[in-house]
Amino acid sequence: MLLLLLLLPVASAFTFTSAPAQDLQPFFGIQVPWLGADVATSVRIGNSSTYLWLHGDTLLGSMRSGVRQWTGGMPRNSVATLSVSGAGAPTSPYVHAITPPNASFPQHGGFWSPPAASQWWWPTVGVNLGDGDVHIVAMRMEAAGSGLFPFATAGMDVLSFTAPGADPAAWPPPTPSSLPGVNTTFVLGCAAGVGADGFVYMLGSNNGSAMMARIPAASFSAHAWGDVLFFSGGSWAPLGGAPPDSLFGYVPSETTLVYHEFLNLWYIVWVNTFLSSAVMFRTAPHPWGPWSEGVSVYEIPPSLLDNAFCYAGKAHPELSRPGAPEVVFSFVCNTPNINQLLNRTEVYVPRLIRTTISA
């Protein structure tokens, strides 16, 4: 357990106490044929009590004597559903869906796949606009380079569809649309959050520095990307003029942007154990800032980091108890050692952490 004092960009101080969420972790273990996956971000399906969980590269196979028996199958993305009570407790099994919902839609190794056979989608975040549709921001990836990470971002797409019920197998294929201006150094959609002012705010990275864009929720729903404005020079402007303001330095390729009522602040959570063994928070009174320095709120145990790396910090507000001053988040650990990946069932599954906040 970790106890830390966080000085925020307001005249207040909060104490953060973090520990593994033992009540939640059993829901997110291996469920054959699903042997594990990364990303693990969640979004509410319409106005229901069911949440869609989005995963990236997914291992398929069986289990024998507590060891993964990987068959070599690895869809580039998969999904799961989980119903949650008003008290923030799961009320259903974590049900995985791996097979694409519509055989006529191009299938290149994922539950959803882009038309180009050489590319794939890694979902980063889901957006609920209250319009009855599901909106997913996804990195469109392609093979590039070599080494541990032989891939590059080819674009950022928004996938939208209407979900008729909680069974992903019955859903239609999504309508994809590409966010503007994205290239290998300019990435928009690392996180997205809906403000009370009717705008969708999207966190991005411009040559490694954080930037912020916004778009009216109705325009986001309609994929009207010409309405995207970037925070630049202390105001909002279209892309093509002055560059977006740099809000802070390092920005993760995937996180979540969430407003917390107890803090009365927006926050992001990120994990990158190539830089630090700690889970980090930043907070701000507005999505565009001013953002606090990153502060450690949870130290990942050395046993989990043994020949492994952790990433994909994601907040899950639906799993917090209503009115409780807390944050529930997840991260995923991975290892390049295939034997350890098969034998260590604590890696390549979401790790759930509950953080209690006190003033």
URJO-V33033 format. One record per residue. N is the residue number from 1. PHI is phi as a letter, one per 30 degrees, with the letter a starting at -180 (999 if undefined). PSI is psi in whole degrees, -180 to 180 (999 if undefined). Layout:
n: (N & N)
phi: (PHI & PHI)
psi: (PSI & PSI)
This chain:
n: (1 & 2 & 3 & 4 & 5 & 6 & 7 & 8 & 9 & 10 & 11 & 12 & 13 & 14 & 15 & 16 & 17 & 18 & 19 & 20 & 21 & 22 & 23 & 24 & 25 & 26 & 27 & 28 & 29 & 30 & 31 & 32 & 33 & 34 & 35 & 36 & 37 & 38 & 39 & 40 & 41 & 42 & 43 & 44 & 45 & 46 & 47 & 48 & 49 & 50 & 51 & 52 & 53 & 54 & 55 & 56 & 57 & 58 & 59 & 60 & 61 & 62 & 63 & 64 & 65 & 66 & 67 & 68 & 69 & 70 & 71 & 72 & 73 & 74 & 75 & 76 & 77 & 78 & 79 & 80 & 81 & 82 & 83 & 84 & 85 & 86 & 87 & 88 & 89 & 90 & 91 & 92 & 93 & 94 & 95 & 96 & 97 & 98 & 99 & 100 & 101 & 102 & 103 & 104 & 105 & 106 & 107 & 108 & 109 & 110 & 111 & 112 & 113 & 114 & 115 & 116 & 117 & 118 & 119 & 120 & 121 & 122 & 123 & 124 & 125 & 126 & 127 & 128 & 129 & 130 & 131 & 132 & 133 & 134 & 135 & 136 & 137 & 138 & 139 & 140 & 141 & 142 & 143 & 144 & 145 & 146 & 147 & 148 & 149 & 150 & 151 & 152 & 153 & 154 & 155 & 156 & 157 & 158 & 159 & 160 & 161 & 162 & 163 & 164 & 165 & 166 & 167 & 168 & 169 & 170 & 171 & 172 & 173 & 174 & 175 & 176 & 177 & 178 & 179 & 180 & 181 & 182 & 183 & 184 & 185 & 186 & 187 & 188 & 189 & 190 & 191 & 192 & 193 & 194 & 195 & 196 & 197 & 198 & 199 & 200 & 201 & 202 & 203 & 204 & 205 & 206 & 207 & 208 & 209 & 210 & 211 & 212 & 213 & 214 & 215 & 216 & 217 & 218 & 219 & 220 & 221 & 222 & 223 & 224 & 225 & 226 & 227 & 228 & 229 & 230 & 231 & 232 & 233 & 234 & 235 & 236 & 237 & 238 & 239 & 240 & 241 & 242 & 243 & 244 & 245 & 246 & 247 & 248 & 249 & 250 & 251 & 252 & 253 & 254 & 255 & 256 & 257 & 258 & 259 & 260 & 261 & 262 & 263 & 264 & 265 & 266 & 267 & 268 & 269 & 270 & 271 & 272 & 273 & 274 & 275 & 276 & 277 & 278 & 279 & 280 & 281 & 282 & 283 & 284 & 285 & 286 & 287 & 288 & 289 & 290 & 291 & 292 & 293 & 294 & 295 & 296 & 297 & 298 & 299 & 300 & 301 & 302 & 303 & 304 & 305 & 306 & 307 & 308 & 309 & 310 & 311 & 312 & 313 & 314 & 315 & 316 & 317 & 318 & 319 & 320 & 321 & 322 & 323 & 324 & 325 & 326 & 327 & 328 & 329 & 330 & 331 & 332 & 333 & 334 & 335 & 336 & 337 & 338 & 339 & 340 & 341 & 342 & 343 & 344 & 345 & 346 & 347 & 348 & 349 & 350 & 351 & 352 & 353 & 354 & 355 & 356 & 357 & 358 & 359)
phi: (999 & b & b & b & c & c & c & c & d & b & d & b & b & b & c & c & b & c & a & e & d & d & d & c & e & e & d & c & d & d & b & e & d & d & c & k & a & c & i & h & c & b & b & d & d & h & c & d & c & c & c & c & c & c & b & c & e & b & d & b & l & b & b & b & h & i & c & d & c & d & d & j & d & b & e & d & a & b & b & b & b & b & d & b & d & d & c & i & c & d & b & b & d & d & c & d & b & c & d & e & d & b & d & d & d & e & b & b & j & a & d & b & b & d & d & d & d & d & b & b & c & c & d & c & a & c & b & c & c & i & c & i & c & c & b & b & c & b & d & c & c & b & d & a & i & b & i & d & b & d & a & b & d & c & l & b & c & c & c & b & a & c & c & d & j & c & c & e & d & c & d & d & d & d & c & c & b & c & d & d & i & d & b & d & c & b & b & c & j & d & a & b & b & c & d & d & d & i & c & c & c & b & d & b & b & c & h & j & c & d & b & b & b & b & a & e & e & d & d & d & d & d & h & c & d & d & c & d & b & c & d & b & i & i & b & c & b & d & d & k & c & d & d & e & d & d & d & a & d & e & b & d & d & a & a & b & c & b & c & c & d & d & d & h & b & d & b & b & b & b & b & a & d & d & c & a & d & c & d & c & c & b & b & a & d & b & e & c & j & d & c & d & d & d & b & d & b & a & c & d & d & e & d & d & c & d & h & b & b & b & a & h & d & b & d & b & e & d & c & d & d & e & i & d & d & a & b & c & b & b & b & b & c & b & b & d & d & d & d & d & d & d & c & c & d & d & c & i & b & d & c & c & b & c & c & c & c & b & d)
psi: (145 & 135 & 120 & 153 & 127 & 119 & 116 & 167 & 37 & 171 & 59 & 162 & 144 & 149 & 132 & 125 & 118 & 146 & 156 & 139 & 86 & -26 & -22 & -32 & -38 & -22 & -19 & 23 & -172 & 136 & 98 & 134 & 1 & 112 & 0 & 160 & 170 & -161 & -81 & 63 & 151 & 151 & 142 & 138 & 108 & -132 & 18 & 179 & 10 & 138 & 139 & 127 & 132 & 131 & 159 & -137 & 127 & 127 & 137 & 146 & -143 & -180 & 143 & 118 & 41 & 11 & 135 & 134 & 84 & 127 & -3 & -10 & 134 & 81 & 145 & -19 & 155 & 169 & 164 & 160 & 148 & 124 & 141 & 136 & 169 & -14 & 7 & 17 & 136 & 140 & 6 & 163 & 158 & 102 & 121 & 148 & 122 & -35 & 134 & 142 & -18 & 114 & -19 & -13 & 139 & 133 & 114 & 42 & 28 & 164 & -40 & 143 & 143 & 163 & -35 & 124 & -21 & -1 & 166 & 165 & 131 & 112 & 144 & -39 & 151 & 152 & 125 & 114 & -1 & 13 & 6 & -11 & 164 & 132 & 128 & 128 & 130 & 139 & 128 & 115 & 160 & 156 & 138 & 140 & -158 & -175 & -155 & -29 & 74 & 61 & 167 & 156 & 121 & -16 & 170 & 124 & 151 & 125 & 122 & 142 & 163 & 128 & 104 & 78 & -178 & 6 & 108 & -26 & -21 & 0 & 150 & 162 & 150 & 160 & 112 & 151 & 140 & 134 & 149 & 151 & 1 & 135 & -165 & -19 & -10 & 103 & 126 & 131 & 22 & -28 & 160 & 140 & 149 & 123 & 160 & -13 & 4 & 9 & 148 & 125 & 132 & 121 & 139 & 178 & 127 & 102 & 38 & -6 & 147 & 139 & 166 & 138 & 160 & 157 & 141 & 142 & -39 & -36 & -38 & -46 & -35 & 1 & 36 & 77 & -11 & -14 & 2 & 130 & 149 & 144 & 112 & 127 & 28 & 6 & -172 & 132 & 154 & 160 & 139 & -17 & -131 & 147 & 154 & 148 & 145 & 113 & -35 & 177 & -109 & 131 & 131 & 156 & -19 & 133 & -163 & 147 & 112 & 140 & 133 & 121 & -38 & -44 & -27 & 38 & 156 & 152 & 156 & 152 & 137 & 155 & 127 & 94 & 2 & -22 & -36 & 150 & 4 & 148 & 134 & 146 & 147 & 149 & 156 & 150 & -21 & 156 & -28 & 0 & -169 & 138 & 139 & 169 & 156 & 134 & 136 & 132 & -9 & 132 & 119 & 130 & 142 & -32 & -33 & -27 & 0 & 110 & 36 & 162 & 151 & 150 & -169 & 54 & 124 & 133 & 148 & 80 & -28 & -19 & -2 & 147 & 132 & 131 & -11 & 138 & 80 & 165 & 134 & 128 & 166 & 160 & 169 & 140 & 149 & 163 & 140 & -7 & 109 & -36 & -40 & -37 & -39 & -33 & -25 & 95 & -4 & -12 & 158 & 30 & 154 & 136 & 118 & 131 & 137 & 126 & 119 & 137 & 134 & 147 & 999)
